Amino acid sequence: MRILICEDSVLLREGIARLLEHSGHEVVAALSDTETLAEEVERTAPQLCILDVRLPPTFTDEGIRAALLLRRTRPELPILVLSQYVEERYASDLISASGGAFGYLLKDRVADVTEFIGSVEQIAAGATVLDPEVVSQLLTRRNQDQRMQRLSDRERTVLAALAEGKSNQTIADMLFLSAASVEKHVTAIFQKLELEPEAGNRRVLAALVHIETHGTQGSAHQTGQQS
C-alpha cells in the first residue's frame, strides 16, 4: 500500500515510516507540515494518508483542516489522523464530514505495532477506526442524550463493544450470548437511536449518537462494520 505521512515530529515520522515499510508498505512521502500536502498527494497518489492533528505553523488544527479538505476534494482517499490527546471536536468534525474511510487514533497506539498496522490496513480496506478513549469520551459526553436513555444496560454494553469495532460474533462470545441475541440487541439499539437502514454506517453513528446533534456540537478503537 502507498502511504503518505504528515507529522512534524522527526522521530515519530521516521518511526511510523519504518514500521510501515517493515510491514511491506511503501511510504511515498513523509512531510513535516501541510504546506505541500495537496501537491504531494497529487504527485504520489497515495492509497492512505496519515496526518497529525497539530502541525506547523500554529500547532493548533492544521492537520485536521487538511484532513477535512482532503475528504472534500478526494472523498475516496482513506485518512488516519493521529492526536496526542483526545480532542472530541476534531473527531466529531471528521465523522460529520462526507467521504470515505478514516481513523482517529491517539499516538500512544503506535507503540502497539501489531494493533497500529492492523488499524492502518483496516482503514485502507474501507473501515472506520476510532480510538477507544475517543469513543469513551464521546459516549460519556452524550450520555444525557434522550435516545441514549432509552437503552437498557445490556444494550449499552453491546453498544460499547460495537463502538470498539467488535463483530456480532465477538460480542456474543464476550457476553456469553447467542449471535441471534446480539443481533436483536443491535437492531434494538438502531431503533432506539432512530437510525434507519439508509442512515449509512449505523454502527459508527450509533456509537457516537451523532444524528442531528453532531453539527451543533462540533463533531475510537475500531468501528468498521457496515449495517
N, C-alpha and C positions, 0 to 999 in steps of 0.2 A: 504494500500500500504506500502511496506517495503522501507524505505528511509535511505540512508547513508549521513551524513553531514560531510564536511571537512572545518572548519572555525576556525581561530586562536583566534578570539575574544571570550572569555568565555561568555560574556553577550549576544552577538549576536547568538552564537552557541546554548546556552541554551534557548534563546528566540525563535529561529526558531523551536527547538525541541519541546517546549511546544505548540507552535501554531499548529504544525503538529499533535502532539498527541491529542490535544484538538479537532482537526478536524477528528479524527478517524484513523489516520495513525500511523504506527509503525516506530520509529527511531531505526534501528538495530545497528547503530554505530555513534558516534559523535567524530570526530578526530580533533586535533589541527594542524596537518601537514600531509604531504603526505608520510611520511616515511613507514607507514604500510598500505597505502591505498590499494595497489594491494592485499595484503593478506586478508584484511578485506572484500574487495569486493568478493573475492573467498569464504571466510568463511561465510559471512552473506547473500550472494545472493540478494542484494538489487534490487528493481524494478525502482529506480531512485537515482541518486547521485547529491548532491548539493555541489559545491565547490567554495571557494573564489578564485579570480584571484591571489592575492598576499598572499603567505604563507611563513612560515619559511623554510629555514634559512635566505634567502636573501630578502624576501618580494618583489620580482620582478615579476616573471612569473611562479612560481612553480605550482600554481593551474591550469593555462591554459595548461601547458605542461602535467600535469597529466590528464586533460580532453581530450587532443588530444591523449594521449596514450590509454586511455580507449576507445575512439572512434575507434582506430585501432584494439585493442585487443578484445573489446566487443562492436561491432558496434550496437548491438540491445539494448544496455543499454541507456535509456534516461538520459541526463545530463543537469543540470541547473547551470550556472556559475553566481556568484554574484560579482559585482565590485563597488568600492566606487565612481569611476568616469568613464566617457565614455572613453574607450580605443579602438579606432576603429580597430587597427591591430588585437587585440585579437578576437574581434567579427568576423572579416574577416577570421582569421585563422580557427575558429570553423565552419563557414558556408562553407568554402572551403573544409574542411575535409569530407571524406565519412563517413557515419554512420547514426544512427537513429535520433530520435527526440532530440532536445536540446533547451536550452533557455539561454539568456544573459540579465540579469536584473541589474539595479542599486539597491544598498542596500536600498535606500530610499523607494523602492516599498514594502519592507517587512512591513513597517508601515501600509499600507493599507491591513489589514489581509484578507479581502474577495478577493481582487484582487490577492494577493500573492498566497493564497491557490488555487484560480482558475487557476493561471498560472501553478502551480505545477501539478495540475491534468490534465491540457491540455497537458503539455509536456509528462506526463506519458501515455497519450492516443495517443501519436504519433505526436503532433503538434510541430511547431517551434515557440517559443515565444521570441520576441525581444523587448527590452525597447524602447519606443517611442523616447527617446532622442538619443539613438544609431542610430535608423533609420534616424532621422532628420539629424544628423551629417554626416552619410554615404551618404545620398542623396545630401546634400549640397556639400560635397567634390567631388561627381561625377557629379555635375551639368553641368560641361563642356563636359561631355561625348557626343559625336555627336549623339548617339542614344537617349539620353535624350532630345536633342534639337529638335528631331522630334515630340515630344509630344505636343499636344495642352494644353492650360491652364486647360481645363476641364479634360483632360486625366491625367495631373499632380495631380489634386485634387483627382481623383479616385485612382491614384497610391498611394498617401499619405494615403488615407483611407485603401486601400488594404494592405499597409505595416503595418498598425496597427492591422491587422487581422480581419477587418470588413468583413462580408459576403456581397455578392452582394445585397441582400435584404436590409441589414442595410445601405449600401451606397446609395441605391435607396431612402430609406426613408429620409436619411440625406440631400440629394441633390435635393429632390423632383423630382426624375426621375422615370421612369418605370424600372422594373427589366430587361426588354429586352434592354433598352437603356444602362444600366450599363454593361450588358453582352457584348454589342457591343463595349463599351469603353475598357473593359478588353481585349477583343480579339484584338482590335487595338493596345493596349499597348504591348501585347505579340509580335505582328507582327513587330511593330516599333523597339522593343528592340531585335528583331531577336531571339526570344525564341520559339523553336519548341516544339510540344507536348511531344516529348521524352526527353526534357531537364530536366525532374524531377519536383521538386516543383517550377513551374514557378512563382508563386506568391512571393515566397521568392527571387528567382533570379531576378525578375523584380524589386522588392523593393530595392534591393541592387545593381542593374545594374552590376551583377557580372560575366558575362560570361568570355571571355578570359582574361580580365584585372585583375581579382582578384588575380591571382597568383603572378603578378609582383608588386601589391600594398600591398601585405601582407595580408590580409583578410580585440527591439525594442519592441513596445508592441507586439501584438500577430499576428503571421503570420503562422497560422496552416492549412490553406486551401490548398488542393491539386487541381491541374487542369491539 
